[in-house]
Amino acid sequence: MELSSLEDLFIDELKDLYSAETQLTKALPKMAKAATSKELKAGFEKHLKQTEGHVERLEQIFEELEASPQGKKCKAMEGLIKEGKEVIEEDAEPEVKDAALIAAAQRVEHYEIAGYGCVRTYAKLLGHDSAMKLLQQTLDEEGDTDKTLTKLAEAINVEAEEPEDQQEPPAKATKKKKVKKTKRKVARV
């Protein structure tokens, strides 16, 4: 497709997002299955439902524009999904794998946020008000998903910090860290 106008770019970028979202609908169930945290598993399942809604919104936009969503493969999403697959196949402690799944999912979210931000702005500039509202709705959901993943990471990353058999109760761990800090101060003097 030749890009000779902002309208051409808008449609091309929408096709890229459509491809990305349809690829993601196939990857999210695999990520949910690989997650061991109930909250992370539920988060992936919730995002799958949202992603299916994102595909429907994009189809609605294409219908309004009288354009086809077909014809472009999102290579960036293909690469991000491939990295996620590598995480799934990795031999790792459950909490570590969950932390890695979150990292892979957040890379996907950031890619989507960037893409939807651009097409939403193009829609606004081009006067596609209906498309702009639908794209903003999706952009908001992607941002919420990213925030949810960050909250999950705050708990799961702590669990992944040490192997399960070496984890200490929080009170002992706190004392140990204070002792280490004291020793460092003494060593510096």
N, C-alpha and C positions, 0 to 999 in steps of 0.2 A: 504494500500500500504506500503510495506516495503521500508524504505529509506536506501539503502546500498551504494549510491553514490551521488555525487553532482548533477548529471543528474537527479536522482530520486527526489531529493529535489527541483530542478528547476521545474520539471513538476508538482510536488505536490503544490508548491507555485503558479504556473501559474493557476492551477485549483482553488485554493483559491481565486485568484484575479478575475477569470472568474465568479465565484459564487458571489463575492462581487459586481462586475459591473452589473451583471444581476439583482441582488436584488435592486441595486441603480436605475436602469432604471424604476422600479416600484414605488420607493419612491420619486424621484424628481418631478414628476407631482403633487403629493400631497403637497410637500413643496412649489412649485410655487403657487398652489391654495391658500395655507394658508398665503402667504406673502401679506402684504398690500403695501409695497413700490414697485413702478413700476420698479425701478432699480433692486431690489432684485428678483422680479418675473422674469424679463428678464434674470438675471444672472442664476437662476435655469433652465430656459428654454434653455439657451445657453449650460449650463453644461449637460443637458440631451442629446442634440445632440452630444456633445463631448463624453459622456459616451457610447452612441450607437456606436460611432467610436472606442472607446477603446475595446468594445466587439468584433467588427469586426477584429481589429488588433490581439487580443488574438486568435481568431479563425484562422486567417492566420498563426500565430505562431504554433498553434497545428497541423495544416495541414502540415506545413513544417517539424515538428517533428514526424509526423505520429502517433500522440497521440490524445486521446479524451479529451475534456475539461470537460466532465461530471465526476461525482463520488465524489465530495467533496462539502460540504456546509460551507460557511464562517460564522462561528458563531460570529466572532467579528463584521462583518458588520450587521448581524442580530440584535445584541445588539445595535449597533449605530443607526440603523433604528428604533428600538423600542423606544429608547430615543427620537429620532426626532418625532415619532408619539405622544409621551407624550407631547411634546412641542406644537404640532399642536392642541391637544385636551385641552390644558391649557386655562383657562379663564384669559386672560391678555389684557392689553391695546395694541392696534395695534403696536405701536413702540417697546414696550417691547417684544411682541411676535416675531417681526422681528429680534430684537437683539438676542433672544434665538434661532431662526432658523439659524442665522448666526453662532452662537456658535456650534450648532449641525452639521452644514455643514462643519465647519472647523475641527471638530474632525474627520469627514469622510475623508476630504482631507488629513489630517496628517497621517491617517492610510494608505491611498492609496499611498501617497508619500513614506512612509517607505517600503511598499510592493514592489512597482515598483523599488525603489532604489536597493533592494536586488536582485530581479530577473534580473535586468539589469546587475548587477555585475556578477551574476552566468552565464548569457549568454556570457558575455565577457570572463570569465575564461574558459568556455566550447567551445569557438570558434564559437558560434552561432551568427555570425555577423549581419545577417538580423534581427534576433529576438532582438538583442541588440539595433539596430537602431530604431525599432518599439517601443520597451519598453522605450527608451530614449525620443522619441517623446511624448509618453503618460505621462511620468514623467514630461516633460516640461509643458505640458498642465495642469497637476494637480497643479504644482507650480504656474502657472499663475492664475488658479482659486482661489487658496488660497490667492494670493496677491489681487485679485479683491474683495474677501470677506472681507479682512482686510480694504480696502478702503471704502467699503460700511459700514462696522462696524463703522468707524471713524465718519460718518455722522449719522447713525441710532442710535448708542449708545448715542450720545448727545441728540437726540430727545427723547430717552427713559429715560433719566436721571430724568426728572420730569414729573408728569402727565400733560397732555395737558392743562387742565384748570389752572394749576399753573405756566406754563412757562412764563418767562418774556422776553421782547426784549433783545437781546444780550448786548446793552449798559447798561441797568439797572442791568443786572446780573453781569456784570463786576464791576460796582461800588459797588454793594452789597458785592462781594467777597473781594474787597479792604478794605471795612469797617470792615469786619470780621477779616481780617489779621491784621489791625491796632489795633482792640480791643484785639486780642490775644497777640500782642507785649506789649501793655500796661499792660495786666494782668500778663505777665511774669516778668515785671520790679518790 
